[in-house]
Amino acid sequence: MSGAPAGGAVPAYPTGGTTIPGEPWSRGVERGADGAARVGGVDVRDLAAQHGTPAYVVDERDVRERARAYREAFEMAFAEIGAGVDVYYAGKAFLSVGFARWVHAEGLRIDTASGGEMETALRAGVPGSDLGLHGNNKSDLEIARALEVGVGRIIVDSLVEIERVADAAAAAGVRAPVMVRVTTGVHAGGHEYISTAHEDQKFGLSMAAGEDGQDAPAMVALLAVVARPELDLLGIHSHIGSQILDPSGFEVAAEKVLGLRAELAQRTGVLVPEIDLGGGYGIAYLPGEVALDPARIAKDVAASVAQSAARLGTPLPRFSIEPGRSIAGPAGLTLYTVGTVKPVRTDDGVRTYVSVDGGMSDNIRPALYGAAYHAEVVGRLSTAEPVLARVVGKHCESGDIVVHDVYLPGDVEAGDLLAVAATGAYGRSMASNYNMLTRPPVVAVRDGASGVLVRRETVDDLLALDEG
């Protein structure tokens, strides 16, 4: 049981060798007396036999419950302060036709970040009015399509884009509903790359005033929208990061945005009707971590914005939020089959490398962000002494790590089923075909049955794109 983990702190080995049921697994994951896990009432051995591995497995009931919990918590908290609120599922976390139908049926709208995400939601039957279109570099085709299908809002990200959207609206003979994305200077999240409100990054328009008292870029953008009759200024949008576990950042950012709204009203008489506070609500990836509670964050943010609006002397706008990871992430796991098990001697002793049949092509986050995940052997019971292991993939990269450090049974062997928790967000949506591996299927489970949301790719699928 030797070998030091990458982060320097040895992860705790759970009593009995398992954290199931409980965080970071979905609510539908449990173990039977024989040690095999079930997800949504379906035995993982049956899932592997029917759908193969690797496979993303999504607990439909858990997705729906989390979507409903966010909507109800925010509606209740904001109703208490006399404000309305909409919840937009952030489709970038994971989106398929079936998944879009689930969250929309639970009363959520959908935020899309590309033409592809927009078309997926439309294919699911989500009306354009319930969609938003994000992106820092939207194409002319994406803008034109958004106007054609009547998206509820286009979040503009630059001065140039304001003119492009206005010109497109004029050409189409419509008035485009827009929000202006601003950067508040409040940034939070688990990694620099996913903190999105600091100044030195590609998203949004800064609220920091220029030299010699010049208007901040955010104010310049708002004034530019007001000046174009082809544009309907719905509101102001902010997003401070991802995987946020401290709600104080949302409260500070909300006060800044409400202040900007009040300043615009003083200067132009235009009091924008909506403020979007973004998302980024954190989840548990490891045993012992505690996710943000929807009821708590809703109450805290509602109380904060009510106080800010009262200080500013402005009526409350309608609000919107965009949880994505916090709905999709905990509801999913990735199921692998173990291949090579290799003890490797290190300066600290021996580390057991456990290779699985996927890797960085189905979960790039450990390689990209150093993200930490938890894994367990889920196809059988083991009473073997645990060993500190590193779960790795089959790609031709030394950085192809799925789980940096985790205790696994000392008798882990080829053919074992291994599951990685909390991969429902950003696993499939960031997947690649590196080394020409095919992307795994997305399998939905509920009430003892499974079905395919997204089928497994084949080599023929890859070669169909090759013109030879």
Residue pairs with C-beta under 8 A, 6 or more apart in sequence:
1 385
1 386
1 387
1 388
1 407
2 348
2 349
2 350
2 351
2 388
3 346
3 348
3 349
3 350
3 351
3 352
3 388
4 10
4 346
4 348
5 11
5 388
5 404
5 405
6 370
6 404
6 405
7 372
7 404
7 405
10 388
10 405
11 286
11 287
11 405
11 406
11 407
12 287
12 288
13 386
13 407
14 287
17 376
17 382
17 383
17 386
17 407
17 409
18 31
18 376
19 25
19 287
19 374
19 376
20 29
20 30
20 31
20 37
20 376
20 378
21 27
21 29
21 30
21 31
22 287
23 284
23 287
23 288
23 289
23 290
23 291
23 330
24 283
24 284
24 285
24 286
24 287
24 289
24 330
24 374
24 421
24 422
25 330
25 333
25 421
25 422
26 39
26 59
26 62
26 330
26 331
26 332
26 333
26 424
27 59
27 61
27 62
27 65
28 39
28 40
28 41
28 59
28 61
28 62
28 445
28 446
29 37
29 38
29 39
29 59
29 333
30 37
30 38
31 37
31 38
31 378
32 38
32 43
34 380
34 381
35 379
35 380
35 381
35 382
36 43
36 44
36 45
36 378
36 379
36 380
36 381
37 43
37 44
37 376
37 378
37 379
37 419
38 44
39 47
39 57
39 59
39 333
39 445
40 59
40 60
40 61
40 62
40 445
40 446
40 447
40 448
40 450
41 445
41 446
41 447
41 448
41 449
42 445
42 448
42 449
42 450
44 57
44 335
44 378
44 379
44 417
44 419
45 379
45 417
46 450
47 55
47 57
47 335
47 443
47 445
47 450
48 55
48 335
48 337
48 379
48 417
50 450
51 441
51 443
51 450
51 452
51 456
52 441
52 456
53 335
53 336
53 337
53 357
53 358
53 417
53 440
54 334
54 335
54 336
54 337
54 356
54 357
54 358
54 362
54 440
55 334
55 335
55 440
55 441
55 442
55 443
55 456
56 332
56 333
56 334
56 335
56 362
56 423
56 424
56 427
56 428
56 440
56 441
56 442
56 443
57 332
57 333
57 334
57 335
57 419
57 443
57 445
58 94
58 99
58 328
58 331
58 332
58 424
58 442
58 443
58 444
58 445
58 453
59 331
59 332
59 445
59 446
60 102
60 331
60 444
60 445
60 446
61 446
61 447
62 330
62 331
63 99
63 102
63 103
63 327
63 328
63 331
63 424
64 102
64 103
64 105
64 106
66 294
66 326
66 327
66 330
66 331
67 87
67 89
67 102
67 103
67 106
67 107
67 108
67 327
68 106
68 107
69 294
69 295
70 87
70 108
70 294
70 298
70 321
70 323
70 326
70 327
71 87
71 106
71 107
71 108
73 294
73 295
73 297
73 298
73 299
74 85
74 87
74 294
74 298
74 302
74 319
74 321
75 85
76 298
77 295
77 298
77 299
77 301
77 302
78 84
78 85
78 298
78 302
78 319
80 302
81 302
81 303
81 305
81 306
81 316
82 316
83 302
83 305
83 306
83 316
83 317
83 318
83 319
84 318
84 319
85 318
85 319
85 320
85 321
86 109
86 318
86 319
86 320
86 321
87 107
87 108
87 109
87 320
87 321
87 322
87 323
88 108
88 109
88 110
88 111
88 132
88 276
88 320
88 321
88 322
89 100
89 103
89 108
89 109
89 110
89 111
89 322
89 323
89 324
89 327
90 111
90 279
90 322
90 323
90 324
90 325
91 100
91 110
91 111
91 112
91 113
91 117
91 120
91 121
91 324
92 111
92 113
92 117
92 324
92 426
92 429
93 324
93 325
93 327
93 328
93 329
93 424
93 425
93 426
93 429
94 324
94 328
94 332
94 424
94 425
94 426
94 427
94 428
94 429
94 442
95 110
95 112
95 117
95 120
95 121
95 429
96 120
96 442
96 453
96 454
97 120
97 123
97 124
97 453
98 124
98 444
98 453
99 328
99 453
100 110
100 120
100 121
100 123
100 124
100 126
101 124
101 125
101 126
103 110
103 327
104 110
104 121
104 124
104 125
104 126
104 130
109 126
109 130
109 131
109 132
109 152
109 320
110 121
110 126
110 130
110 131
110 132
111 131
111 132
111 134
111 322
111 324
112 118
112 120
112 121
112 131
112 132
112 133
112 134
113 133
113 134
113 135
114 135
114 142
115 139
115 141
115 142
115 145
118 131
118 133
118 142
118 145
118 146
118 149
118 151
119 145
121 131
122 128
122 131
122 149
127 150
128 146
128 149
128 150
128 151
128 152
129 150
129 151
129 152
130 152
131 146
131 149
131 151
131 152
132 151
132 152
132 153
132 154
132 155
132 179
133 142
133 143
133 146
133 151
133 153
133 154
133 155
134 155
134 157
134 181
135 142
135 155
135 157
136 157
136 158
136 202
136 203
137 157
138 154
138 157
138 161
138 164
140 164
140 168
143 154
143 164
143 165
143 168
144 168
144 172
146 154
147 168
147 169
147 172
147 174
147 176
148 172
151 177
152 177
153 177
153 178
153 179
153 234
154 165
154 176
154 177
154 178
154 179
155 178
155 179
155 180
155 181
155 237
155 276
156 162
156 165
156 178
156 179
156 180
156 181
156 221
156 225
157 181
157 203
157 204
157 205
158 205
158 221
159 205
159 217
159 220
159 221
159 224
162 178
162 180
162 221
162 224
162 225
162 228
162 231
163 224
163 228
165 176
165 178
165 231
166 176
166 228
166 230
166 231
167 230
168 176
169 175
169 176
169 230
169 231
170 230
174 230
175 229
175 230
175 231
175 232
176 230
176 231
176 232
177 232
177 234
178 225
178 231
178 232
178 233
178 234
179 233
179 234
179 235
179 236
179 237
179 274
179 276
180 205
180 218
180 221
180 222
180 225
180 233
180 235
180 236
180 237
181 203
181 204
181 205
181 237
181 238
181 239
182 204
182 205
182 206
182 207
182 218
182 221
182 236
182 237
182 238
182 257
182 260
183 196
183 197
183 198
183 199
183 201
183 203
183 204
183 205
183 206
183 207
183 218
183 238
184 197
184 207
184 238
184 240
184 252
184 253
184 256
184 257
185 197
185 198
185 199
185 206
185 207
185 208
185 256
186 197
186 240
186 249
186 252
186 253
186 256
187 195
187 196
187 197
187 198
187 240
187 241
187 249
188 195
188 197
188 240
188 241
188 244
188 246
188 249
188 280
189 195
189 196
189 240
189 241
189 242
189 243
189 244
189 280
190 242
190 243
190 282
190 369
190 371
191 243
191 369
191 370
191 371
193 368
193 369
194 241
194 242
194 243
194 280
194 369
195 201
195 240
195 241
195 242
196 203
196 204
196 239
196 240
196 241
196 242
197 204
197 238
197 239
197 240
197 241
197 253
199 206
199 208
203 239
204 218
204 237
204 238
204 239
205 216
205 217
205 218
205 220
205 221
206 216
206 217
206 218
207 216
207 218
207 219
207 256
207 260
208 216
209 215
209 216
210 216
210 217
215 223
218 236
218 260
219 260
219 263
219 264
222 233
222 236
222 260
222 264
222 272
223 264
223 267
223 268
225 231
225 233
226 233
226 264
226 268
226 270
233 270
233 272
234 272
234 273
234 274
235 261
235 272
235 273
235 274
235 275
235 276
235 317
235 318
236 257
236 260
236 261
236 272
236 274
236 275
236 276
237 275
237 276
237 278
238 253
238 254
238 256
238 257
238 275
238 276
238 277
238 278
239 276
239 278
239 279
239 280
239 322
240 249
240 250
240 253
240 278
240 280
241 249
241 280
242 279
242 280
242 282
242 325
243 280
243 282
243 283
243 325
244 250
244 280
244 281
244 282
244 292
245 282
245 290
245 291
245 292
247 292
247 296
247 297
247 300
247 301
250 277
250 278
250 297
250 300
250 301
250 304
251 300
251 301
251 304
253 277
253 278
254 275
254 277
254 301
254 304
254 305
254 308
255 304
255 305
255 308
257 275
257 277
258 275
258 305
258 308
258 309
258 312
258 314
258 317
259 308
259 312
261 271
261 272
261 275
261 314
261 317
262 312
262 313
262 314
264 270
264 271
264 272
265 271
265 272
265 314
271 314
271 315
271 317
272 317
273 317
273 318
274 317
274 318
274 319
274 320
275 305
275 317
275 318
275 319
275 320
276 319
276 320
276 321
276 322
277 301
277 319
277 320
277 321
278 321
278 322
279 321
279 322
279 323
279 324
279 325
279 326
280 325
281 291
281 292
281 294
281 297
281 323
281 325
281 326
282 291
282 292
282 325
282 326
283 291
283 292
283 325
283 326
283 329
283 330
283 422
283 425
284 290
284 291
284 330
284 422
285 371
285 372
285 373
285 374
285 421
285 422
286 372
286 373
286 374
287 374
291 326
291 330
292 326
294 323
294 326
305 316
305 319
306 316
309 315
309 316
324 425
325 425
325 426
327 425
328 424
328 425
329 422
329 423
329 424
329 425
329 426
330 422
330 424
331 424
332 422
332 423
332 424
332 425
332 427
333 419
333 420
333 421
333 422
333 423
333 424
334 358
334 362
334 363
334 419
334 420
334 423
334 427
334 440
335 378
335 417
335 418
335 419
336 356
336 357
336 358
336 402
336 417
336 418
336 419
336 420
337 356
337 357
337 415
337 416
337 417
337 418
338 354
338 355
338 356
338 377
338 412
338 413
338 414
338 415
338 416
338 417
338 418
339 355
339 356
339 357
339 394
339 414
340 353
340 355
340 414
341 352
341 353
341 354
341 355
341 412
341 413
341 414
342 352
342 353
342 355
343 350
343 351
343 352
343 353
344 350
344 351
344 352
344 353
351 388
351 389
351 390
352 387
352 388
352 389
352 390
352 408
352 412
353 389
353 390
353 392
354 389
354 390
354 391
354 392
354 408
354 412
354 418
355 392
355 393
355 394
356 391
356 392
356 393
356 394
356 402
356 418
357 394
358 393
358 394
358 402
358 437
358 440
359 392
359 393
359 394
359 395
359 400
359 402
359 437
360 366
360 367
360 393
360 395
360 397
360 399
360 400
360 401
360 402
360 432
360 434
361 393
361 395
361 431
361 432
361 433
361 434
361 435
361 437
361 439
362 393
362 427
362 428
362 431
362 437
362 439
362 440
363 373
363 402
363 420
363 423
363 426
363 427
363 430
363 431
364 430
364 431
364 432
365 371
365 373
365 426
365 427
365 430
366 372
366 373
366 401
366 402
366 403
366 404
367 397
367 399
367 400
367 401
370 404
372 403
372 404
373 402
373 403
373 420
373 421
373 422
373 423
374 403
374 406
374 420
374 421
374 422
375 391
375 402
375 403
375 406
375 408
375 418
375 419
375 420
375 421
376 406
376 408
376 418
376 419
376 421
377 408
377 409
377 412
377 416
377 417
377 418
378 417
378 418
378 419
379 416
379 417
380 416
380 417
382 409
382 411
382 412
383 409
384 409
384 410
384 411
385 409
385 410
386 407
386 408
386 409
386 410
387 407
387 408
387 409
387 410
387 412
388 405
388 406
388 407
389 403
389 405
389 406
389 407
389 408
389 412
390 401
390 403
390 404
390 405
390 406
391 401
391 402
391 403
391 406
391 408
391 418
391 420
392 400
392 401
392 402
393 400
393 401
393 402
394 400
394 435
394 437
395 434
395 435
395 437
396 435
402 420
403 420
408 418
412 418
428 439
428 440
428 442
428 454
431 439
431 440
432 439
433 439
433 457
433 462
436 459
436 462
438 456
438 457
438 458
438 459
438 461
438 462
439 456
439 457
440 456
441 452
441 453
441 454
441 455
441 456
442 452
442 453
442 454
443 450
443 451
443 452
443 453
444 450
444 451
444 452
444 453
